[in-house]
Each structure stands twice: as C-alpha cells, then as structure tokens.
Amino acid sequence: MRTTVNAPQGWQQQGWQQQPQPGPGHPQQGQPHPNQGHPPQGHPQQGYPQGHQGYPPQPPKKGKGPLIAIAIVAAVLLLGGIGTGGFFFFNARKDQGLPQRSDAIPEKCASVSPETLAKARTTNPDGQRSSQPQANTTNCHWDQTEGKDSPGYRMLRVQIWDGAGKFEDMVRMVTSTGPAKEVSGINGFGDEAKGFVTERPGESVVEYALAARKGDHCVLIEYSGSDPGLFSLTKPDTAQLGDVAKSVMNDVLGKL
C-alpha cells in the first residue's frame, strides 16, 4: 500500500521552485511597482522646481547690437573730441607772423634798436602804418615776422610828438579808447611818465601803454599781445609787456 505525501502548501511539485507569495500591497510578478521611475510621493523631481513640470522658461537672449552701437558712438565721439581738441591746440600755437617786409619807415623810427625789436618779437616793419604826416609827428609800427617772432601775438606802435602840451593829449588818447587802468610806480622816464594797462572782457589781447615827456618831446609806446594757452590764445603777463615797453621807451628817449 503506497502512502501519498502531499507537498506543503506554498510549494509546487517537482520541477518547480518555491515562489513566495506577495504580501498585501505588493504587485504581482511582472507588474511594475506603482512608484517605479518616479520620486517618492511628496518629493520634488530632481532638477525641476517643485510644482512645475518640464523645463523652466528661458529668458530671451539679449542681442549684441546695442553694445556695438554704443561702442561705435563712443569711438566717434572720442575721435571727434581728439580731432577738435587737436585743431584748437595747434591753432593756438600757429605762427601769427607775416612774411618779412623791407618797408621804408620814418627816420625817427630807427631809434628803436634791432635788439629791442627782437625782445618785443616785433621785427617786421609796417610801412603802410608808419608815417610822418607832419613835421612834429612821427608814427612807427612793427608786426611779427613769420618763422621768427612766434609764439603768440605781438604788436608794437610808437608815436613821437614835438611841442608843448602834447603829453596830456597822449594820456587822454589812451584813456578814451578803452578801460585803461593806470599803473603805479612809473619813474625814471624823462620829466614825467604814466603807464596804463587795457584789458577788454572776452578778448585775449592786452595792451600796455607808456607815455613820457622829455622837454617838448612826447613819446607814446603801445605794446600789445596774447600768449598761447591750451586750446586758445590767452592774456599775457602784463609785467612782461611793461618790461618791453620800458625798453622801447629808453631807446626812443635816448635819441631825443
């Protein structure tokens, strides 16, 4: 009599392996886990902000056009500023002289020595404005010589009058032509002398006038000019103008 032994529950017969039974809440074999491939519930997906799906919105890329335009405008302004500044810089230093003239001038004008004219930077005689309209009146005029008397601008004029009472006329002539300011300490020039400085608003040219009387002879020296600044002509040193005017006066009075 054969006894039949039954396999324990949960075991299969020969040729089959023991298969554990899934517990409650577990998927059957061959079925994916409900959370497979997804983050646990309540956790954001890696690389994405919580509450958003897919890629975040990308800001629009800014073009380089505005930057290029700004660079071009800046370069144009820079080059324009350099060009304009260079023009005014060299214009302030350009030669103010005229080609050398050989004009004949009155004999009394030769009382001003060549050394003094070189110091004044006015070595170019102007025969058109130098004259002797009367026997007792002499006008002398000098400009700058091109290539010799730069930099800046200078002009020298000398008037010689003979006769009593001319000194007061000379002083009135100087003070009536502009805002002349009298200079103190003018001594040692003939019997009497006065100096004046004339500056006009908005102008770079300054004039130094020196009037002197020696007996019946009166002399008026008018020396004016301007110096080069950074971008334009500027007012010169009045002390330097006065020093030149006094040198000219000494030359003229020494021949009277």
C-alpha positions as CSV (number, residue, x, y, z in Angstrom):
1,M,0.0,0.0,0.0
2,R,1.6,3.3,-1.1
3,T,1.4,6.3,1.0
4,T,1.0,9.6,-0.8
5,V,2.7,12.6,0.7
6,N,1.2,15.9,-0.2
7,A,3.6,18.9,-0.7
8,P,3.3,21.6,1.8
9,Q,1.1,24.5,0.9
10,G,3.1,27.2,-1.0
11,W,5.4,24.6,-2.6
12,Q,4.9,23.3,-6.1
13,Q,5.6,19.9,-7.3
14,Q,8.9,18.6,-8.6
15,G,10.4,20.9,-11.3
16,W,9.1,24.0,-9.7
17,Q,10.8,26.2,-7.2
18,Q,9.3,27.8,-4.2
19,Q,7.6,31.1,-5.1
20,P,6.9,33.4,-2.2
21,Q,3.6,34.8,-2.2
22,P,3.4,38.6,-2.4
23,G,2.2,40.3,0.6
24,P,-0.7,42.7,0.7
25,G,0.1,46.0,-1.2
26,H,2.8,44.4,-3.4
27,P,2.3,44.0,-7.1
28,Q,2.2,40.6,-8.7
29,Q,5.3,39.3,-10.5
30,G,5.8,41.0,-13.9
31,Q,3.8,44.1,-12.9
32,P,5.8,47.4,-12.2
33,H,5.8,49.0,-8.9
34,P,3.4,51.9,-8.8
35,N,6.2,54.3,-7.9
36,Q,8.9,52.8,-10.1
37,G,10.7,55.6,-12.2
38,H,9.1,58.3,-10.1
39,P,10.3,60.1,-7.0
40,P,8.6,59.2,-3.8
41,Q,5.3,61.0,-3.2
42,G,5.8,64.4,-1.6
43,H,9.4,64.9,-3.0
44,P,10.1,67.2,-6.0
45,Q,11.7,65.7,-9.1
46,Q,15.4,66.2,-9.3
47,G,16.4,69.3,-11.4
48,Y,12.9,70.8,-11.5
49,P,11.3,73.3,-9.2
50,Q,8.6,71.9,-7.0
51,G,5.2,72.3,-8.5
52,H,6.5,72.6,-12.1
53,Q,6.7,70.0,-14.9
54,G,9.1,70.1,-17.8
55,Y,11.9,72.7,-18.4
56,P,11.7,76.1,-16.7
57,P,11.1,79.1,-19.1
58,Q,14.3,80.5,-20.5
59,P,14.8,84.3,-20.6
60,P,15.2,85.8,-24.1
61,K,18.9,86.2,-25.1
62,K,19.9,89.9,-25.4
63,G,21.4,90.8,-28.8
64,K,24.9,92.5,-29.1
65,G,23.5,95.2,-31.4
66,P,23.0,97.9,-28.7
67,L,26.5,97.3,-27.3
68,I,28.1,97.5,-30.7
69,A,26.2,100.7,-31.4
70,I,27.3,102.2,-28.1
71,A,30.9,101.3,-28.8
72,I,30.7,102.9,-32.3
73,V,29.2,106.1,-30.9
74,A,31.8,106.3,-28.2
75,A,34.6,105.8,-30.6
76,V,33.2,108.5,-32.9
77,L,32.8,110.9,-30.0
78,L,36.3,110.2,-28.8
79,L,37.9,110.6,-32.2
80,G,35.9,113.8,-32.8
81,G,36.9,115.2,-29.4
82,I,40.6,114.4,-30.1
83,G,40.4,116.0,-33.5
84,T,38.6,119.1,-32.3
85,G,41.0,119.4,-29.3
86,G,44.0,119.0,-31.6
87,F,42.7,121.6,-34.0
88,F,42.3,124.2,-31.2
89,F,45.6,123.2,-29.6
90,F,47.7,123.7,-32.7
91,N,45.7,126.7,-33.8
92,A,46.6,128.5,-30.6
93,R,50.2,127.9,-31.4
94,K,50.2,128.7,-35.0
95,D,52.6,131.4,-36.3
96,Q,51.0,134.8,-36.1
97,G,53.7,136.5,-38.1
98,L,53.7,137.8,-41.6
99,P,56.4,137.3,-44.3
100,Q,59.4,139.6,-43.8
101,R,58.9,143.1,-45.2
102,S,61.6,145.6,-46.2
103,D,59.3,148.6,-45.9
104,A,60.8,152.1,-45.5
105,I,59.8,153.8,-42.3
106,P,60.5,157.3,-40.9
107,E,64.0,158.1,-39.7
108,K,63.0,158.6,-36.1
109,C,61.6,155.0,-36.0
110,A,65.2,153.7,-36.3
111,S,65.7,154.9,-32.7
112,V,64.3,151.5,-31.6
113,S,67.2,149.1,-31.8
114,P,67.1,145.7,-33.5
115,E,67.8,144.1,-30.2
116,T,64.8,145.7,-28.6
117,L,62.6,144.8,-31.5
118,A,63.8,141.1,-31.2
119,K,63.0,141.2,-27.5
120,A,59.5,142.6,-28.3
121,R,59.1,139.8,-31.0
122,T,58.1,142.6,-33.5
123,T,60.8,142.6,-36.1
124,N,58.6,143.3,-39.2
125,P,58.3,147.0,-40.1
126,D,54.9,148.1,-41.5
127,G,55.5,151.0,-43.9
128,Q,51.8,151.5,-44.6
129,R,51.0,152.3,-41.0
130,S,54.3,154.1,-40.3
131,S,54.3,157.7,-41.4
132,Q,55.3,161.3,-40.7
133,P,52.1,163.2,-41.5
134,Q,53.5,166.4,-40.0
135,A,57.0,167.7,-39.2
136,N,56.3,167.3,-35.5
137,T,54.5,163.9,-35.6
138,T,56.0,160.5,-36.3
139,N,54.2,157.2,-36.3
140,C,56.1,153.8,-36.2
141,H,54.6,150.4,-36.5
142,W,56.0,146.8,-36.3
143,D,54.4,143.4,-36.6
144,Q,55.8,139.9,-36.1
145,T,57.9,138.2,-38.7
146,E,56.8,134.7,-39.8
147,G,59.0,132.0,-38.6
148,K,60.9,134.3,-36.3
149,D,58.7,136.0,-33.7
150,S,56.3,133.3,-32.5
151,P,54.7,132.0,-30.4
152,G,51.7,134.1,-29.5
153,Y,50.8,137.5,-30.9
154,R,52.7,140.9,-30.5
155,M,52.3,144.4,-32.0
156,L,54.3,147.5,-31.3
157,R,53.4,151.1,-32.1
158,V,55.5,154.2,-31.3
159,Q,54.3,157.8,-31.6
160,I,56.7,160.8,-31.3
161,W,55.2,164.3,-30.9
162,D,57.1,167.5,-30.6
163,G,55.6,170.5,-28.9
164,A,54.4,171.8,-25.5
165,G,51.1,170.3,-24.1
166,K,51.3,167.1,-26.1
167,F,51.7,164.8,-23.0
168,E,48.2,165.5,-21.7
169,D,46.8,164.8,-25.2
170,M,48.6,161.4,-25.3
171,V,47.2,160.4,-21.9
172,R,43.6,161.4,-22.9
173,M,44.0,159.4,-26.1
174,V,45.0,156.3,-24.2
175,T,42.2,156.5,-21.6
176,S,39.5,157.3,-24.1
177,T,40.0,154.2,-26.2
178,G,39.1,151.6,-23.6
179,P,39.0,150.6,-19.9
180,A,42.6,151.7,-19.2
181,K,43.9,151.1,-15.7
182,E,46.8,153.3,-14.6
183,V,50.0,151.5,-13.5
184,S,51.8,152.8,-10.4
185,G,55.5,153.2,-10.0
186,I,56.4,154.6,-13.4
187,N,59.6,156.6,-12.8
188,G,62.8,157.4,-14.5
189,F,61.5,158.2,-17.9
190,G,62.1,161.8,-18.9
191,D,60.4,164.6,-17.0
192,E,57.1,162.7,-16.4
193,A,55.6,159.4,-17.4
194,K,52.5,157.4,-16.9
195,G,51.6,153.8,-17.7
196,F,48.3,152.1,-18.5
197,V,47.0,148.5,-19.0
198,T,43.9,147.9,-21.1
199,E,42.1,144.6,-20.9
200,R,38.7,144.1,-22.6
201,P,36.2,141.3,-21.5
202,G,36.2,138.3,-23.7
203,E,39.4,139.3,-25.5
204,S,42.8,137.7,-25.0
205,V,44.8,140.7,-26.3
206,V,46.2,143.0,-23.6
207,E,47.7,146.4,-24.3
208,Y,50.4,148.2,-22.2
209,A,50.7,151.9,-23.0
210,L,53.6,154.0,-21.7
211,A,53.6,157.8,-22.2
212,A,56.5,160.0,-21.3
213,R,57.6,163.6,-21.8
214,K,61.2,164.8,-22.2
215,G,61.3,168.6,-22.6
216,D,59.0,169.4,-25.5
217,H,59.2,165.9,-26.9
218,C,56.5,163.4,-26.0
219,V,56.6,159.7,-26.7
220,L,53.8,157.1,-26.6
221,I,54.6,153.4,-26.6
222,E,51.7,150.9,-27.2
223,Y,52.7,147.3,-26.9
224,S,50.0,144.6,-27.1
225,G,49.8,140.8,-27.4
226,S,48.4,137.5,-26.3
227,D,50.0,134.2,-25.5
228,P,49.1,130.6,-26.5
229,G,47.0,128.7,-23.9
230,L,46.0,125.0,-24.0
231,F,43.3,125.4,-26.7
232,S,43.2,129.2,-27.4
233,L,45.2,132.4,-27.0
234,T,45.2,133.8,-23.5
235,K,46.1,137.0,-21.8
236,P,49.8,137.6,-21.5
237,D,51.8,138.6,-18.4
238,T,51.3,142.4,-18.1
239,A,54.7,142.6,-16.3
240,Q,56.4,141.2,-19.4
241,L,54.6,143.7,-21.6
242,G,55.6,146.5,-19.4
243,D,59.2,145.4,-19.4
244,V,59.3,145.5,-23.2
245,A,57.5,148.9,-23.4
246,K,60.1,150.4,-21.0
247,S,63.0,149.1,-23.1
248,V,61.4,150.7,-26.2
249,M,60.9,154.0,-24.3
250,N,64.5,154.1,-23.2
251,D,65.7,153.6,-26.8
252,V,63.5,156.5,-28.1
253,L,64.2,158.9,-25.3
254,G,67.9,158.2,-25.6
255,K,67.8,159.6,-29.2
256,L,65.8,162.8,-28.4
